[in-house]
């Protein structure tokens, strides 16, 4: 084990002086993730938090019930953000500038019209680029107006029946019996990554396969330069040489992934999830990438040939596993083939972590670990022809 650590330490010092390694492992994936986020990040049209403004020109009891009760309860769920503005013009301006998802406009005399049984309405002005948020705002307003209509009918029917209770008290009782409008969190939707995290994670796991290849292909460079023969002539076991190269790949992979996670969190506001779950996914993903690249390197005759084959393997697995776009949504054969790529399981594990606990990543971790075990065992058998006296 001591020899393996010495070999890995020497290789890591060489990698630390290689500027290309930093480019492939950190700079390029982070830059591409940022570019994809800027170009494609707003295709969905809505942000994570719906920001609403309210222009209450009425300031009566009925309008306050809507702003304080209906919107207040919805805001308490954390799904929306509500703030009052001074005028209708300001509310429309904020929506037009994209600073607010939608605006609720309560006209003067709204409370009097409701109490008098006249037609009254809440106007909703939405951002055309935020259709989902606008629809939620309309649903909140519609639920409240439907509630007012139900109360009005209930009070009218009770009064006509001869009950002597004051209409205001009847209205209060009827309103209390009606269900309150809330914005519920969709637990199914939580099991997906936001745009920034999706691209950051996709690029990170894609370039991971390029980052780890330097360690395992080092064996072919050692054989070409004659260093491998000198190592084998000394008191160094073949298993120690192989272990040292594999440790180099694993160390480079873990360091590059950690750097990308930290950088994307700080620079792109990516949300990776619970650190323990992310750590399990990173380690199993690095092992899977190292195993795959080791098999390719063991089949190649030269380091240049291995580099070319590894690049092809990384691109095919990355595209198949959804590093660039969600292939699994295509269904059919592509969906089944995507299960063969570690990228798919890594991204799926992060999505499960976003909507669950640390234990939710275990199926993905198990899949990548199994992939690593199969490819790693195969690589060790194939490397016997490379590492021989």
C-alpha positions in Angstrom: 0.0 0.0 0.0 2.9 2.3 0.7 4.2 2.0 -2.8 0.7 2.7 -4.2 0.5 5.9 -2.2 4.0 7.0 -3.3 3.1 6.4 -7.0 -0.2 8.3 -6.5 1.5 11.1 -4.8 4.1 11.5 -7.5 1.4 11.5 -10.2 -0.7 14.0 -8.4 2.2 16.4 -8.1 2.6 16.1 -11.9 -1.1 16.7 -12.4 -0.9 19.8 -10.2 1.6 21.4 -12.5 -0.5 20.6 -15.6 -2.6 23.6 -16.5 -4.7 21.6 -19.0 -5.9 19.5 -16.1 -7.4 22.6 -14.4 -9.0 23.6 -17.7 -10.8 20.2 -18.2 -11.6 19.6 -14.6 -12.9 23.0 -13.4 -12.7 25.9 -15.8 -14.4 24.4 -18.9 -17.3 22.7 -17.2 -18.1 25.7 -15.0 -18.0 28.0 -18.1 -20.2 25.8 -20.2 -22.7 25.4 -17.3 -22.9 29.2 -17.0 -23.4 29.6 -20.7 -26.1 27.0 -20.9 -27.9 28.6 -17.9 -27.7 32.0 -19.5 -29.0 30.8 -22.9 -31.5 28.2 -21.8 -32.2 28.9 -18.2 -35.3 31.0 -18.7 -37.1 28.8 -21.3 -39.5 27.6 -18.6 -40.6 31.2 -18.2 -41.1 31.2 -14.4 -38.8 31.6 -11.5 -38.8 29.4 -8.4 -40.7 32.0 -6.3 -43.7 33.8 -7.5 -43.5 37.5 -6.6 -46.8 39.3 -6.4 -47.8 42.9 -5.7 -51.1 44.2 -4.4 -52.6 47.6 -5.2 -55.5 48.1 -2.8 -57.4 51.2 -3.6 -60.4 50.1 -1.6 -58.8 49.4 1.9 -62.1 48.1 3.1 -62.9 45.0 5.2 -63.5 42.7 2.3 -60.3 43.7 0.5 -58.2 43.4 3.6 -59.6 39.9 4.1 -58.2 39.0 0.7 -54.8 40.6 1.2 -54.3 39.5 4.8 -56.1 36.2 4.8 -56.0 34.6 1.4 -52.6 36.0 0.2 -51.2 35.9 3.7 -51.9 32.2 4.0 -50.4 31.5 0.6 -47.3 33.5 1.4 -46.9 31.6 4.6 -46.4 28.4 2.6 -43.2 29.9 1.1 -44.4 29.4 -2.5 -45.1 33.1 -3.1 -44.0 36.5 -2.0 -46.5 39.3 -1.6 -46.0 43.1 -1.0 -48.2 46.1 -1.2 -47.7 49.0 -3.5 -49.1 52.5 -3.4 -51.0 52.6 -6.8 -52.3 50.6 -9.7 -49.8 52.4 -12.0 -46.9 51.2 -9.9 -48.2 47.7 -9.8 -48.6 47.5 -13.6 -45.1 49.0 -14.0 -43.5 46.4 -11.8 -45.2 43.6 -13.8 -44.2 45.2 -17.1 -40.6 45.5 -16.0 -40.5 41.8 -14.9 -39.9 42.7 -11.3 -43.2 41.1 -10.3 -44.9 37.9 -11.6 -48.4 39.4 -11.3 -50.3 42.2 -9.7 -53.7 42.1 -7.8 -55.7 45.3 -8.4 -58.6 45.9 -5.9 -60.6 49.0 -7.1 -62.1 51.6 -4.8 -65.5 50.7 -3.6 -64.8 46.9 -3.8 -66.1 46.3 -0.2 -69.2 48.4 -0.7 -70.1 46.6 -3.9 -69.7 43.2 -2.3 -71.8 44.1 0.8 -74.5 45.7 -1.5 -74.7 42.6 -3.7 -73.3 44.4 -6.7 -70.8 43.0 -9.2 -67.3 43.3 -7.9 -64.0 42.0 -9.3 -60.3 41.6 -8.5 -58.2 42.4 -11.6 -55.1 40.3 -12.1 -52.3 41.6 -14.3 -49.7 39.0 -15.1 -46.3 38.9 -16.8 -46.6 37.3 -20.2 -43.3 35.5 -19.6 -44.6 33.9 -16.4 -47.7 32.0 -17.4 -47.6 29.6 -14.5 -47.3 32.3 -11.9 -50.0 34.3 -13.5 -52.3 31.3 -13.5 -51.7 30.8 -9.8 -52.5 34.5 -9.1 -55.8 34.2 -11.1 -56.7 31.0 -9.2 -56.2 32.8 -5.9 -58.4 35.7 -6.9 -61.0 33.4 -8.4 -61.1 31.2 -5.3 -61.8 34.3 -3.1 -64.5 35.7 -5.4 -66.1 32.2 -5.5 -66.0 32.2 -1.7 -67.7 35.6 -1.6 -70.4 34.4 -4.0 -71.0 31.3 -1.9 -71.3 33.4 1.3 -73.7 35.8 -0.4 -76.0 32.9 -1.5 -75.8 31.3 1.9 -76.8 34.6 3.7 -79.6 35.3 1.3 -81.1 31.9 1.7 -80.9 32.1 5.4 -82.4 35.5 5.6 -85.3 34.5 3.3 -85.9 31.5 5.6 -86.9 33.9 8.4 -83.8 33.7 10.6 -83.4 36.8 12.7 -79.6 36.7 13.0 -78.0 39.8 11.5 -76.7 39.3 7.9 -73.2 40.3 9.0 -73.0 37.6 11.6 -74.4 35.1 9.1 -71.8 36.1 6.6 -69.0 35.7 9.1 -70.2 32.2 10.0 -70.6 31.1 6.4 -67.1 32.5 5.5 -65.6 30.6 8.4 -67.1 27.3 7.2 -65.7 27.6 3.7 -62.3 26.2 2.8 -59.4 28.6 2.8 -57.3 29.1 -0.3 -53.7 28.0 0.0 -50.7 27.4 -2.3 -49.7 23.8 -1.7 -46.2 22.6 -2.5 -46.1 19.9 -5.2 -43.9 17.1 -3.7 -43.6 15.5 -7.1 -42.2 18.7 -8.7 -39.6 18.9 -6.0 -37.9 15.8 -7.3 -36.2 17.7 -10.1 -33.2 20.0 -10.3 -33.5 23.7 -11.0 -31.9 24.9 -14.2 -28.7 26.1 -12.7 -28.1 22.9 -10.8 -29.1 20.8 -13.7 -26.5 22.3 -16.0 -23.8 22.5 -13.3 -24.2 18.9 -12.4 -24.5 17.8 -16.0 -21.3 19.5 -17.0 -19.5 18.3 -13.8 -20.2 14.6 -14.3 -19.6 14.9 -18.1 -16.1 16.4 -17.6 -15.4 14.0 -14.7 -14.7 11.3 -17.3 -12.1 13.5 -18.9 -10.5 14.4 -15.5 -10.0 10.9 -14.3 -8.5 9.5 -17.5 -5.0 11.0 -16.8 -4.3 8.5 -14.0 -5.1 5.3 -15.8 -3.6 6.3 -19.1 -0.4 7.1 -17.1 0.4 3.4 -17.2 0.7 3.6 -21.0 2.9 6.7 -20.8 5.1 4.9 -18.2 5.4 1.9 -20.5 6.4 4.1 -23.5 9.0 6.1 -21.6 10.5 3.0 -19.9 9.6 4.0 -16.4 7.2 1.1 -15.9 10.0 -1.4 -16.6 12.2 0.2 -14.0 9.4 0.1 -11.5 8.8 -3.6 -12.2 12.5 -4.3 -11.8 12.4 -2.9 -8.3 10.6 -4.3 -5.2 7.2 -3.0 -6.4 4.3 -5.2 -6.9 2.2 -5.0 -10.1 -0.9 -4.5 -7.9 0.7 -1.5 -6.2 1.4 0.1 -9.5 -2.2 -0.4 -10.7 -3.5 0.8 -7.3 -1.4 3.9 -7.5 -2.7 4.9 -10.9 -6.3 4.2 -9.9 -5.9 6.2 -6.7 -4.6 9.1 -8.9 -7.7 9.0 -11.0 -10.0 8.8 -8.0 -8.3 11.7 -6.2 -8.3 13.9 -9.3 -12.0 13.1 -9.8 -13.0 13.9 -6.2 -11.1 17.1 -6.1 -12.4 18.3 -9.4 -16.0 17.5 -8.5 -15.6 19.2 -5.1 -14.2 22.3 -6.7 -17.1 22.4 -9.2 -19.7 22.0 -6.5 -18.3 24.8 -4.4 -17.7 27.1 -7.4 -21.2 26.5 -8.9 -22.8 27.1 -5.5 -21.0 30.4 -5.0 -21.0 31.7 -8.6 -24.2 30.2 -10.0 -26.3 29.7 -6.9 -26.7 26.0 -7.7 -28.4 23.9 -5.0 -26.8 20.5 -4.8 -28.6 19.2 -1.7 -27.5 17.6 1.6 -23.7 17.3 1.7 -23.8 13.7 2.9 -26.0 12.7 -0.1 -23.9 14.7 -2.5 -20.7 13.1 -1.1 -22.1 9.6 -1.7 -23.0 10.5 -5.3 -19.7 12.1 -6.0 -17.6 9.1 -4.6 -19.7 6.5 -6.5 -19.7 8.6 -9.6 -15.9 9.0 -9.5 -15.5 5.3 -9.1 -17.8 4.6 -12.0 -15.9 7.1 -14.2 -12.5 5.6 -13.2 -13.7 2.1 -14.0 -15.0 3.1 -17.4 -11.9 5.0 -18.4 -9.7 2.1 -17.1 -11.3 -0.4 -19.4 -10.8 1.8 -22.4 -7.1 2.5 -21.4 -6.5 -1.2 -20.9 -7.8 -2.0 -24.4 -5.6 0.7 -26.1 -2.1 0.1 -27.2 -0.8 3.7 -26.8 -1.7 6.7 -24.6 -2.8 8.7 -27.7 -5.1 5.9 -28.8 -6.5 5.6 -25.2 -7.1 9.4 -25.1 -9.1 9.2 -28.3 -11.1 6.2 -27.3 -11.8 7.7 -23.9 -13.0 11.0 -25.4 -15.5 9.0 -27.6 -16.6 7.0 -24.6 -17.1 10.0 -22.4 -19.1 11.9 -25.1 -21.4 8.9 -25.8 -22.0 8.1 -22.2 -22.6 11.8 -21.4 -25.1 12.3 -24.2 -26.8 9.0 -23.4 -27.0 9.7 -19.6 -28.5 13.2 -20.0 -25.6 15.4 -19.2 -26.7 17.9 -21.9 -30.5 17.2 -22.1 -32.9 14.8 -20.4 -32.7 11.8 -22.7 -34.9 9.7 -20.4 -37.9 11.9 -21.2 -37.8 10.6 -24.8 -39.0 7.3 -23.6 -38.7 4.0 -25.5 -35.3 2.6 -26.2 -33.4 5.7 -25.3 -34.9 5.7 -21.9 -33.7 2.1 -21.3 -30.3 2.8 -22.8 -29.8 5.8 -20.5 -29.8 3.4 -17.5 -26.4 2.1 -18.7 -24.7 5.5 -18.2 -23.5 6.6 -14.8 -24.4 10.2 -15.7 -28.1 9.2 -15.6 -27.8 7.8 -12.1 -25.8 10.7 -10.8 -28.3 13.3 -12.0 -31.2 11.1 -10.9 -29.7 10.8 -7.5 -29.4 14.6 -7.2 -33.0 15.0 -8.2 -34.1 12.5 -5.6 -32.0 14.3 -3.0 -33.7 17.6 -3.9 -37.1 16.0 -3.1 -36.2 13.6 -0.3 -33.7 12.5 2.3 -30.1 11.3 2.1 -31.4 7.7 1.9 -33.2 8.6 -1.4 -29.8 8.6 -3.2 -29.0 5.0 -2.2 -30.5 3.4 -5.4 -28.4 5.7 -7.6 -25.3 5.1 -5.5 -25.9 1.4 -5.7 -26.2 1.5 -9.5 -23.0 3.5 -10.0 -21.1 1.3 -7.5 -22.2 -1.8 -9.4 -21.1 -0.1 -12.7 -17.7 0.7 -11.0 -17.3 -2.9 -9.7 -18.0 -4.5 -13.2 -15.8 -2.1 -15.1 -13.1 -2.0 -12.5 -12.8 -5.8 -12.3 -12.7 -6.0 -16.1 -9.9 -3.3 -16.2 -7.8 -5.2 -13.6 -7.9 -8.3 -15.7 -7.1 -6.5 -18.9 -4.3 -4.4 -17.3 -2.3 -7.6 -16.7 -1.0 -7.5 -20.2 0.1 -3.9 -19.7 1.7 -4.3 -16.3 4.1 -7.2 -16.7 7.8 -7.6 -16.3 
